[in-house]
Structures are given as C-alpha cells and as structure tokens.
Amino acid sequence: MDVSTGLKTEAYRYQMVRRRLLAFWPETDAETLADSLEGITDLHEMIAAVIRSALVDEALQAGLRTRLEDMRKRLSRLEERGAKKRQLALGAMCEVGLKKLEQPGLHRLHAGWAALADRGLGRPDSGSLLGASAAQARSTGASRRLEARQGSRRRPARQL
C-alpha cells in the first residue's frame, strides 16, 4: 500500500471513530475528543512520518542542486583548460614552424589549423586537433583520401 492510500484510509478511519465517539458522548469537549482520537488512531503519526519524509526529500533536492552546480562549474573549467592546452600546443607548433606532429595516440596535427583558429573561422574540435585514439579509429580509406588530397594541394607549391 502506498503512502497516499494509507493516509487516506487512516483519515477515513479517524473520521469514522470521531463520529462514533460524538454519537456516544455528544457532550465531549474538543480537547478530550482530540486526545482520544490521537490515542485510538495512527493518523497523527502517519502525517508526521509523511512530513519527515518530505523534509528528507527537500534536503536531498538542495544537496543535489548544489552538487549539480558544482559539477557544471567543474565541466566549464575542464572545457576552458582543454581549449587553452590546445591553443598552447598550436602556438608552439606555429612558433617553430612545425607542420605535422606524429605521436602514438595522436593523429596528425597540422599547423594550418592555428591560422583558422586565430582568424575565428572555426574552433578546432577534438577530432581535428590533438585528438586521441578515437580519431585513429576512422576508416583507413577515409584517412588515405584525406592525406592524398592534402598531399596533392602541397605538391604544386613544392614544384614552384
């Protein structure tokens, strides 16, 4: 039986007992009647239990709300830190004229992305800048086609 049904049943029982007591002792004062009903029924305890449970739920809500706010702030800090680290890496590559970076766990990083980022033409995402091994999971055919296009664009510049 859920709380709502139990509370309704006990309230009904309380009303029934109240009517019977008043039918037998119509001269009973309100205080005596209330004390008698409190001793005979469980309604007061049930209401108190529901209120305690509501207070616990409200405390949990407040705690979760605070925790969510903290986690959102942490997420924001992590996003900013990741972007700053990417910009540092790009800046270092551009400064020394490094066009490619091949390291285990990373796919190729091209310095041309720094120019795009500096001009505000696009923010490099994790798949295009210092991406982890997820970028390596792309099909080899797509990677080879991309490298072939990039290579064909560079060849005329080298011939000149």
C-alpha atoms as a printed R data frame, in Angstrom:
    type eleno elety resid chain resno       x      y       z
1   ATOM     1    CA   MET     A     1   0.000  0.000   0.000
2   ATOM     2    CA   ASP     A     2   1.426  3.375  -0.974
3   ATOM     3    CA   VAL     A     3   1.616  6.365   1.361
4   ATOM     4    CA   SER     A     4  -1.294  8.184  -0.244
5   ATOM     5    CA   THR     A     5  -3.668  5.244   0.085
6   ATOM     6    CA   GLY     A     6  -2.566  4.524   3.653
7   ATOM     7    CA   LEU     A     7  -3.028  8.143   4.660
8   ATOM     8    CA   LYS     A     8  -6.479  8.328   3.062
9   ATOM     9    CA   THR     A     9  -7.530  5.092   4.758
10  ATOM    10    CA   GLU     A    10  -6.355  6.311   8.148
11  ATOM    11    CA   ALA     A    11  -8.084  9.691   7.657
12  ATOM    12    CA   TYR     A    12 -11.320  7.842   6.832
13  ATOM    13    CA   ARG     A    13 -10.883  5.682   9.935
14  ATOM    14    CA   TYR     A    14 -10.219  8.809  12.032
15  ATOM    15    CA   GLN     A    15 -13.453 10.436  10.792
16  ATOM    16    CA   MET     A    16 -15.468  7.280  11.466
17  ATOM    17    CA   VAL     A    17 -14.146  6.917  15.035
18  ATOM    18    CA   ARG     A    18 -14.759 10.634  15.628
19  ATOM    19    CA   ARG     A    19 -18.407 10.310  14.553
20  ATOM    20    CA   ARG     A    20 -18.918  7.270  16.794
21  ATOM    21    CA   LEU     A    21 -17.353  8.967  19.806
22  ATOM    22    CA   LEU     A    22 -19.552 12.030  19.320
23  ATOM    23    CA   ALA     A    23 -22.616  9.808  18.862
24  ATOM    24    CA   PHE     A    24 -21.991  8.069  22.222
25  ATOM    25    CA   TRP     A    25 -20.760 11.152  24.112
26  ATOM    26    CA   PRO     A    26 -22.165 14.259  22.449
27  ATOM    27    CA   GLU     A    27 -21.157 16.434  25.428
28  ATOM    28    CA   THR     A    28 -17.433 15.666  24.939
29  ATOM    29    CA   ASP     A    29 -15.297 18.810  24.601
30  ATOM    30    CA   ALA     A    30 -12.965 19.300  21.640
31  ATOM    31    CA   GLU     A    31  -9.741 18.773  23.611
32  ATOM    32    CA   THR     A    32 -10.864 15.462  25.086
33  ATOM    33    CA   LEU     A    33 -12.109 14.298  21.702
34  ATOM    34    CA   ALA     A    34  -8.792 15.213  20.023
35  ATOM    35    CA   ASP     A    35  -6.750 13.432  22.729
36  ATOM    36    CA   SER     A    36  -8.934 10.338  22.451
37  ATOM    37    CA   LEU     A    37  -8.677 10.222  18.672
38  ATOM    38    CA   GLU     A    38  -4.902 10.675  18.807
39  ATOM    39    CA   GLY     A    39  -4.631  7.678  21.127
40  ATOM    40    CA   ILE     A    40  -7.039  5.479  19.155
41  ATOM    41    CA   THR     A    41  -5.835  6.171  15.575
42  ATOM    42    CA   ASP     A    42  -2.466  6.383  13.849
43  ATOM    43    CA   LEU     A    43  -3.318  9.449  11.744
44  ATOM    44    CA   HIS     A    44  -1.076 11.850  13.663
45  ATOM    45    CA   GLU     A    45   1.932  9.514  13.408
46  ATOM    46    CA   MET     A    46   1.280  8.922   9.726
47  ATOM    47    CA   ILE     A    47   1.070 12.643   8.970
48  ATOM    48    CA   ALA     A    48   4.270 13.247  10.949
49  ATOM    49    CA   ALA     A    49   6.035 10.462   9.006
50  ATOM    50    CA   VAL     A    50   4.932 11.956   5.673
51  ATOM    51    CA   ILE     A    51   6.184 15.406   6.730
52  ATOM    52    CA   ARG     A    52   9.536 13.942   7.869
53  ATOM    53    CA   SER     A    53   9.860 12.155   4.546
54  ATOM    54    CA   ALA     A    54   9.089 15.386   2.669
55  ATOM    55    CA   LEU     A    55  11.781 17.207   4.680
56  ATOM    56    CA   VAL     A    56  14.308 14.495   3.785
57  ATOM    57    CA   ASP     A    57  13.352 14.778   0.097
58  ATOM    58    CA   GLU     A    58  13.752 18.552   0.213
59  ATOM    59    CA   ALA     A    59  17.165 18.243   1.859
60  ATOM    60    CA   LEU     A    60  18.238 15.783  -0.841
61  ATOM    61    CA   GLN     A    61  16.996 18.199  -3.529
62  ATOM    62    CA   ALA     A    62  19.069 21.013  -2.067
63  ATOM    63    CA   GLY     A    63  22.136 18.786  -1.876
64  ATOM    64    CA   LEU     A    64  21.742 17.539  -5.434
65  ATOM    65    CA   ARG     A    65  21.134 21.066  -6.734
66  ATOM    66    CA   THR     A    66  24.377 22.219  -5.099
67  ATOM    67    CA   ARG     A    67  26.246 19.197  -6.434
68  ATOM    68    CA   LEU     A    68  24.915 19.807  -9.967
69  ATOM    69    CA   GLU     A    69  26.024 23.439  -9.846
70  ATOM    70    CA   ASP     A    70  29.479 22.358  -8.666
71  ATOM    71    CA   MET     A    71  29.699 19.776 -11.450
72  ATOM    72    CA   ARG     A    72  28.644 22.343 -14.091
73  ATOM    73    CA   LYS     A    73  31.347 24.709 -12.866
74  ATOM    74    CA   ARG     A    74  33.881 21.886 -12.970
75  ATOM    75    CA   LEU     A    75  32.817 20.958 -16.506
76  ATOM    76    CA   SER     A    76  33.247 24.567 -17.589
77  ATOM    77    CA   ARG     A    77  36.726 24.733 -16.048
78  ATOM    78    CA   LEU     A    78  37.728 21.490 -17.773
79  ATOM    79    CA   GLU     A    79  36.455 22.762 -21.135
80  ATOM    80    CA   GLU     A    80  38.419 26.007 -20.748
81  ATOM    81    CA   ARG     A    81  41.545 24.158 -19.647
82  ATOM    82    CA   GLY     A    82  41.338 21.793 -22.631
83  ATOM    83    CA   ALA     A    83  40.912 24.690 -25.060
84  ATOM    84    CA   LYS     A    84  43.851 26.558 -23.534
85  ATOM    85    CA   LYS     A    85  46.072 23.485 -23.787
86  ATOM    86    CA   ARG     A    86  45.123 23.036 -27.435
87  ATOM    87    CA   GLN     A    87  45.930 26.676 -28.134
88  ATOM    88    CA   LEU     A    88  49.279 26.313 -26.346
89  ATOM    89    CA   ALA     A    89  50.152 23.293 -28.480
90  ATOM    90    CA   LEU     A    90  49.115 25.083 -31.668
91  ATOM    91    CA   GLY     A    91  51.020 28.191 -30.692
92  ATOM    92    CA   ALA     A    92  54.176 26.199 -30.029
93  ATOM    93    CA   MET     A    93  53.860 24.402 -33.368
94  ATOM    94    CA   CYS     A    94  53.326 27.632 -35.270
95  ATOM    95    CA   GLU     A    95  56.193 29.351 -33.470
96  ATOM    96    CA   VAL     A    96  58.705 26.724 -34.509
97  ATOM    97    CA   GLY     A    97  57.171 26.103 -37.923
98  ATOM    98    CA   LEU     A    98  56.170 22.521 -37.173
99  ATOM    99    CA   LYS     A    99  53.700 21.415 -39.858
100 ATOM   100    CA   LYS     A   100  52.943 17.896 -38.599
101 ATOM   101    CA   LEU     A   101  53.096 16.041 -35.330
102 ATOM   102    CA   GLU     A   102  53.007 12.270 -35.353
103 ATOM   103    CA   GLN     A   103  52.946 10.650 -31.954
104 ATOM   104    CA   PRO     A   104  51.452  7.403 -30.655
105 ATOM   105    CA   GLY     A   105  47.874  8.014 -29.566
106 ATOM   106    CA   LEU     A   106  47.521 11.165 -31.655
107 ATOM   107    CA   HIS     A   107  46.685 11.606 -35.295
108 ATOM   108    CA   ARG     A   108  48.458 14.166 -37.419
109 ATOM   109    CA   LEU     A   109  48.250 17.735 -36.254
110 ATOM   110    CA   HIS     A   110  48.666 20.428 -38.884
111 ATOM   111    CA   ALA     A   111  49.794 23.951 -38.111
112 ATOM   112    CA   GLY     A   112  47.298 25.364 -40.610
113 ATOM   113    CA   TRP     A   113  44.543 24.881 -38.064
114 ATOM   114    CA   ALA     A   114  46.135 27.565 -35.922
115 ATOM   115    CA   ALA     A   115  45.567 30.147 -38.658
116 ATOM   116    CA   LEU     A   116  41.906 29.165 -38.869
117 ATOM   117    CA   ALA     A   117  41.512 29.380 -35.109
118 ATOM   118    CA   ASP     A   118  43.277 32.767 -34.954
119 ATOM   119    CA   ARG     A   119  41.004 34.220 -37.629
120 ATOM   120    CA   GLY     A   120  37.906 32.907 -35.866
121 ATOM   121    CA   LEU     A   121  36.965 30.774 -38.869
122 ATOM   122    CA   GLY     A   122  36.421 27.725 -36.786
123 ATOM   123    CA   ARG     A   123  37.194 26.258 -33.454
124 ATOM   124    CA   PRO     A   124  39.131 23.047 -33.827
125 ATOM   125    CA   ASP     A   125  37.347 20.178 -32.174
126 ATOM   126    CA   SER     A   126  38.717 17.076 -30.527
127 ATOM   127    CA   GLY     A   127  38.569 15.196 -33.808
128 ATOM   128    CA   SER     A   128  40.782 17.681 -35.622
129 ATOM   129    CA   LEU     A   129  43.221 18.911 -33.004
130 ATOM   130    CA   LEU     A   130  45.277 16.703 -30.735
131 ATOM   131    CA   GLY     A   131  42.524 14.121 -30.974
132 ATOM   132    CA   ALA     A   132  43.008 10.928 -29.026
133 ATOM   133    CA   SER     A   133  42.851  7.433 -30.377
134 ATOM   134    CA   ALA     A   134  39.167  7.823 -31.297
135 ATOM   135    CA   ALA     A   135  40.268  9.755 -34.368
136 ATOM   136    CA   GLN     A   136  42.534  6.859 -35.297
137 ATOM   137    CA   ALA     A   137  39.524  4.570 -35.312
138 ATOM   138    CA   ARG     A   138  38.269  6.171 -38.544
139 ATOM   139    CA   SER     A   139  38.393  4.033 -41.604
140 ATOM   140    CA   THR     A   140  41.797  3.875 -43.228
141 ATOM   141    CA   GLY     A   141  40.255  4.603 -46.620
142 ATOM   142    CA   ALA     A   142  38.904  7.972 -45.473
143 ATOM   143    CA   SER     A   143  42.229  8.841 -43.860
144 ATOM   144    CA   ARG     A   144  44.141  7.938 -47.010
145 ATOM   145    CA   ARG     A   145  41.812 10.007 -49.210
146 ATOM   146    CA   LEU     A   146  42.262 12.982 -46.900
147 ATOM   147    CA   GLU     A   147  46.049 12.617 -46.954
148 ATOM   148    CA   ALA     A   148  46.015 12.276 -50.745
149 ATOM   149    CA   ARG     A   149  44.026 15.498 -51.123
150 ATOM   150    CA   GLN     A   150  46.308 17.350 -48.743
151 ATOM   151    CA   GLY     A   151  49.357 15.971 -50.500
152 ATOM   152    CA   SER     A   152  48.052 16.972 -53.929
153 ATOM   153    CA   ARG     A   153  47.466 20.518 -52.710
154 ATOM   154    CA   ARG     A   154  51.024 20.787 -51.461
155 ATOM   155    CA   ARG     A   155  52.781 19.355 -54.493
156 ATOM   156    CA   PRO     A   156  52.306 22.336 -56.786
157 ATOM   157    CA   ALA     A   157  53.732 24.608 -54.087
158 ATOM   158    CA   ARG     A   158  56.828 22.396 -53.845
159 ATOM   159    CA   GLN     A   159  57.306 22.320 -57.619
160 ATOM   160    CA   LEU     A   160  57.418 26.109 -57.778
